[in-house]
Amino acid sequence: DEEVSQMWQWEASRWLAEAGCRVMLAWGKDAEAWAEAVEDASQEAFNYEDIPEDRLVVTTSHEDEDLEEAFWFAKHRAAHPALALGRTLIVHIAPAPRRDEIEAAYAAA
């Protein structure tokens, strides 16, 4: 929901890749740019060489979808080629928190 500088986006993307994010679904404003930034950060972490399959970050962009559709995809279709997905972290970048609304939407998906 919030526009951020490209540098901030890169730093956040690097953090996600380094923190162990293995599947990242981008939704909302600049979703495609976020998906590309996280994918690039993953490749950068391995000096743009082969990434071990269990360290690969899979990204998808859901820019033109409703939030509920993106959450449904996250819960029912998102997959990693080498790992079972067990935890979900929702990162909402916005000028004001909407935690209860977003968690309710995820629970309903």
WOPE-V255196 format. One record per residue. PHI is phi as a letter, one per 40 degrees, with the letter a starting at -180 (999 if undefined). Layout:
# WOPE-V255196
phi->{PHI/PHI}
This chain:
# WOPE-V255196
phi->{999/b/c/b/c/c/c/c/c/c/c/c/c/c/d/d/c/c/c/h/c/b/b/b/b/c/b/g/d/f/d/c/c/c/c/c/c/c/c/c/c/c/c/c/c/b/f/f/b/d/b/d/d/c/b/c/b/c/b/b/b/b/c/c/b/c/d/c/c/c/c/c/d/d/c/b/b/c/a/b/c/b/b/c/c/b/b/b/b/b/b/b/b/a/c/a/c/b/d/c/c/c/c/c/c/c/c/c/c}
